[in-house]
């Protein structure tokens, strides 16, 4: 029962929302790291923002 609540997509400050926030943050960080390793530039330089 407890594991089911952690994976439910819900708005607000719920346990499930915090888990999804953490998962998406890890994906974003990993994506930024891969872009830097492959291109040799930071993410902002890669996108032409700096």
Residue frames relative to the residue before (quaternion, step in Angstrom):
aa qw qx qy qz dx dy dz
X 1.0000 0.0000 0.0000 0.0000 0.00 0.00 0.00
X 0.6718 0.5019 -0.3024 0.4531 3.59 0.90 -0.91
X 0.6538 0.5166 -0.3191 0.4515 3.62 0.96 -0.81
X 0.6219 0.5446 -0.3416 0.4472 3.58 1.06 -0.68
X 0.6561 0.5183 -0.3150 0.4491 3.62 0.99 -0.77
X 0.6491 0.5446 -0.3253 0.4198 3.58 1.04 -0.71
X 0.7442 0.4146 -0.2240 0.4734 3.60 1.10 -0.56
X 0.4837 0.6621 -0.4402 0.3659 3.60 1.24 0.03
X 0.3720 -0.7021 0.5625 0.2288 3.57 -0.98 0.89
X 0.1737 0.7823 -0.5731 0.1716 3.58 -0.43 1.21
X 0.4413 -0.6870 0.5115 0.2676 3.57 -1.10 0.69
X 0.6922 0.4620 -0.3503 0.4299 3.53 -1.19 0.54
X 0.6571 -0.5029 0.3887 0.4053 3.52 -1.31 -0.16
X 0.2512 0.7542 -0.5592 0.2352 3.54 0.33 1.28
X 0.6591 -0.5102 0.3728 0.4078 3.55 -1.25 0.34
X 0.6550 0.5145 -0.3140 0.4557 3.59 0.99 -0.79
X 0.6551 0.5082 -0.3163 0.4610 3.58 0.96 -0.83
X 0.6474 0.5126 -0.3202 0.4643 3.58 1.00 -0.74
X 0.6310 0.5188 -0.3337 0.4705 3.60 1.03 -0.70
X 0.6693 0.4832 -0.3054 0.4746 3.59 0.91 -0.87
X 0.6115 0.5445 -0.3451 0.4587 3.58 1.03 -0.73
X 0.6707 0.4953 -0.2909 0.4693 3.58 0.93 -0.87
X 0.6504 0.5160 -0.3149 0.4599 3.58 0.96 -0.82
X 0.6877 0.4679 -0.2870 0.4752 3.58 0.90 -0.89
X 0.6113 0.5337 -0.3489 0.4688 3.59 1.08 -0.62
X 0.6430 0.5112 -0.3244 0.4690 3.61 0.99 -0.77
X 0.6394 0.5136 -0.3249 0.4709 3.60 1.02 -0.75
X 0.6560 0.5114 -0.3079 0.4619 3.58 0.96 -0.83
X 0.6596 0.4992 -0.3076 0.4702 3.57 0.95 -0.85
X 0.6580 0.5015 -0.3069 0.4704 3.59 0.93 -0.87
X 0.6367 0.5254 -0.3261 0.4607 3.61 1.01 -0.78
X 0.6549 0.5019 -0.3077 0.4738 3.59 0.95 -0.86
X 0.6510 0.5134 -0.3128 0.4634 3.58 0.97 -0.81
X 0.6560 0.5032 -0.3088 0.4702 3.60 0.94 -0.83
X 0.6292 0.5245 -0.3343 0.4662 3.61 0.97 -0.81
X 0.6717 0.4908 -0.3030 0.4649 3.59 0.91 -0.86
X 0.6714 0.4980 -0.3070 0.4549 3.60 0.93 -0.80
X 0.7046 0.4675 -0.2670 0.4622 3.59 0.94 -0.88
X 0.7819 0.3601 -0.1853 0.4740 3.59 0.81 -0.97
X 0.3852 -0.7260 0.4878 0.2943 3.59 1.12 -0.50
X 0.6574 0.4460 -0.2996 0.5283 3.59 1.28 0.23
X 0.5561 -0.5595 0.4795 0.3845 3.53 -1.30 0.26
X 0.6801 -0.5005 0.3421 0.4122 3.57 -1.26 0.36
X 0.6737 0.4969 -0.3100 0.4507 3.61 0.89 -0.86
X 0.6439 0.4884 -0.3205 0.4941 3.60 1.05 -0.68
X 0.6227 0.5546 -0.3329 0.4402 3.57 1.01 -0.80
X 0.7256 0.4075 -0.2263 0.5061 3.58 1.01 -0.82
X 0.4925 -0.6894 0.4106 0.3371 3.59 1.27 -0.06
X 0.4438 0.7069 -0.4478 0.3206 3.58 1.15 0.48
X 0.7565 0.2478 -0.1697 0.5809 3.60 1.24 -0.26
